[in-house]
Amino acid sequence: MTVSIATPSAQPLHAEPRPTTFPLDQWYVAALGWELKDKPIGRTLLNKSVVLFRTADGQVAALENRCCHRALPLSDGTLEPRGIRCGYHGLLFDGQGKCIEIPGQDKIPSKALVPAWHVRERDRIVWMWFGSEAHPEPTHEPPTYEFHSNGEYVYDGDVYHYDAPWQLIHDNLMDLSHLGYVHLRTIGGNASIHMNAQMKVEQEGDTVRVIRHMPGSEPPPTYVAAYPFKGKADRWQQIEFMVNHLRIWTGAVDAGTDSLDDPSRGGFHMRGFHGITPETETTCHYFWSIATNPQQDHEAVKAKVVEQTAMTFEEDKVVIESQYRNLCQFGERSMIDIHVDAGANRARRVIQRLCQAPG
């Protein structure tokens, strides 16, 4: 299993190019909008140390996490109406990385700058551009995610840090057959039904889609807690992989009441956003949200679904980090593929091709 592939570097607006191992000319998730409040956040993304914060007008800024005076992380500083102030000697930087104040000194050197990154917030997801040497400026806008803003769903989410490479999480999310074994207390259900689900794998460009149908299933605990099923349910799982995030639409209707091919079908829905952003070659950040469509008791159902979803991700985290430790221990040992690996293998081929493509 390949966990890293060399490719040219992402660059901030003023930085020199450096090698990296990830696809470039992409928007990657840097934060969830509700994380950025009254304090800066320091985070390493694609091997770049970044500080994220909101300016006084509510815009998100992303700067290199290093004061140009004596190199203290700017994330150790404080936010003020005009920008971020270094916690060592008080230099004040605006959202573009320009020093606008040096305490006790009127003249500000022209080199008093901190590299700034292109960043956008859409539907409460903060995206950061990692361009190649050929494309340091964004060539397109970041994705939208309407389930955070269309009013039809309630949602919440969180961030996890993984001591494992990002593609192991892709593998996990592209293959939901593991639910019957890893998530028995929450969204699992009958393991045999999961392993034998009707599955279709599609690909369009760099997008890979896995569609799984499980008619006549017993609804798992999370579903029963959130929706008044009358008995057995027809379940679906639709996973959509893109380089910078995955979308997973799961849910169920009472058995025999609605077509699982109808995009406007009713029943219980869970819309998962999964922004998997590398930190380094061997660690990553997992930004997630879950949106659902309660029929009643909206806040109570949302709280239950979010709680149960967090439990499933914590279960996945234990498995994936343990898997990676074993991969490191055993080294380059061959592994077999089985039928449920088709989607994950396609996703890996997309990443490999993009890493090898010229910038």
Buried (B, 14 or more C-beta within 10 A) or exposed (E): EEBBBEBBBBBBBEBEEEEBBBBBBBBBBBBBBEBBEEEBBBBBBBBBBBBBBBBEEEEBBBBBBBBBBEEBBBBBBBBEEBBBBBBBBBBBBBBBBBBEBBEEEEEBEEEBBBBBBBBBBBBBBBBBBBBBBEBBEBEEEBBEBEBBEEEEBBBBBBBBEBEBBBBBBBBBBBBBBBBBEBBBEBBBBBBEBBBEBEBEBEBEEBBBBBBBBBBEBBBBBBBEBBBEBEEBBBBBBBBBBBBBBBBBBBBBBBBEEBEBEEEEBEBBBBBBBBBBBBBBBBBBBBBBBBBBBBEEEEEEBBEBBBEBBBBBBEBBBEBBBEBBEEBEEEEEEEEEEEEBBBBBBBBBEBBBEBBEEEB
